[in-house]
Amino acid sequence: MVWLFGLAAIAILAIAGVTIPAGLSVLQPTLTPTVTPSPTITPTPLAFNSAAEGECLIVIATFHETAANQTEPHVKIKRAIEDAAAEVGLDDLRLEIEPTILTADQREEAEALGAANNAEMVIWGEDTGVQVLVNFYNLKQPDFDAADVPISEEERTQVANPSAYAKFILKDLPAQLTFLAFFAVGQSYYSNEQYQRAAEVIEAGITAVEEPDGDINPDGRAEAYFGLGWLYQALGNPQKSLINYDQAIDLDPEFATAYYNRGLAYANLGEIEQAAIDLEQGKQLADDTAYPSWVRSALEELDINLEYK
């Protein structure tokens, strides 16, 4: 990103007038205008390098803070994601703080900052003391699950509950953004058919928000467990896929596709009765008159003949 801050050079020429006594003739000199040279415009240096080929860049705009205490949430978020990335070996993930200060409603400007730096994701927000507003947006894959997530906190704030606010800013908020970032990266690995790596990264993201003393339930957690269920099914581990489908359904009891997939996982293990129960539940939740074609195809591949119409 290149921001050009042009400095306008203004030349002011002051000519003092002299009073001439009456009756005297005056020879008026020819005045030559002073030529003001054009200023040399120096581009403002980049705050950081744009994303290189094969690199995943997350840009975090400096938070707008009007609260009594400046806590720099953007710094806490960056450190938390970097620490988690180091643990799971995400060497191609880089986070940078953009000096530009944005409020939570400056979405267009935030997207422009991310796009100018070829970033995968952008994070921005504000802390007013009575409310914390944060936005997460996946620029490169806006159709992914949990790709566009707003976070609003009005109880754990500096004014309402200072002690709870400290935990929110130092731990819970960074953990939520770590989960969202890792879920996005994991889905990228899935898109590239790197299923084992996708599972590892998504699991690390879930771990970030499931600490023993945590009380975080971010958007996308049910979908993340569903994704793990699918991945382990594809990796030939139906037992582990069942565990994750169970979690997805616990978080979202009306998750029709999770029931369908769990039913197929049971079918793969030969537990036909339980498979039939889940498949029927999925059909009812989805308001389908018959099993979807992909379910029928999967059953045919397993050589399982269930009554479905």
Secondary structure by P-SEA (a helix, b strand, c coil): ccccbbbbbbbbbbbbbbbbcccccccccccccccccbbbbbccccccccccccbbbbbbcccccccccccaaaaaaaaaaaaaaaaaccccbbbbbbcccccccaaaaaaaaaaaacccccccccccccbbbbbbbbcccccccccbbbbbbccccccccaaaaaaaaacaaaaaaaaaaaaaaaaaaaaacaaaaaaaaaaaaaaaaccccccccccaaaaaaaaaaaaaaaaccaaaaaaaaaaaaaacccaaaaaaaaaaaaaaacaaaaaaaaaaaaaaaaccccccaaaaaaaaaaccccccc
